[in-house]
Amino acid sequence: MKKQVLFKKTAVAILASAVMGSTMAAGEFGSSMTTEKRIDKKAASTQVSVDRLAEQTTDLALEYRNTLQQVDSLRIYNTQLERQIASQEKQIAESSQEMETIDETEKGVLPLMDEMIKTLDEFVQLDIPFNIQQRQERVQNLVSLMDTADVTVSEKYRKILEAYQIEMQYGNAVSASSGTIEKDGEELSVDFLRVGRLSYVYLTVDGKDGAYWDKSSGQWVALPQEYLDSVNNAINMAKGVATQELFKVPVPVTEAAQ
């Protein structure tokens, strides 16, 4: 009887031991699983951190390379800018020297231009009196221009040369124009003919009377009858209403020279 009880107790003890062993084993397994999961989470978290650091490192590397490129570009730009500044400084120095030269030149040019205007004025006054009002106004405009401060010396000189060129062109042209002239207290309608500066004549509208300008005496002289038809034809040719052909006109300067 005692043996049976002892056997039962032993069996219960073994069973309890087995159950406890299984429970402890299960507990240890569960703990291991939990630990493994934590390790996996930490590993995943660490990997994410590593990936982020890798991305940041890549971004920083790109930013660094971009910065280096910008530095190189700025260095090149600064070098070019230094060359430009040096070139501008050289130009400024040369311009300053030129300005000094111009100031010296102006001291000689301004009196020369004044003299040119005076000469032109005298020339117009002594010349045959064609377009006299227009030509005198041109000279007076030059006189006023010389006193204008906001006009450059070069522009003033250009205007003077332009006036001289216009006067030169007058000497190479044959022209006809209509106008009036006072004779014996009477105003006559006439046609003027100018042959360069060699001859300046007029005919009345009916073509029966005329005169030529005598430069030496500074007055009109009656036109000889032998010139009337020729001068009339020359006037028509100058107006473009007759074909070009030879004509004769009085040339007082040539006659005086003879």
Secondary structure as UniProt FT lines:
FT   HELIX           2..126
FT   TURN            130..131
FT   HELIX           132..146
FT   TURN            149..150
FT   HELIX           153..170
FT   TURN            171..172
FT   STRAND          174..183
FT   TURN            184..185
FT   STRAND          186..195
FT   TURN            196..198
FT   STRAND          199..204
FT   TURN            205..206
FT   STRAND          210..214
FT   TURN            215..218
FT   STRAND          219..222
FT   HELIX           225..227
FT   HELIX           228..239
FT   HELIX           252..257
//
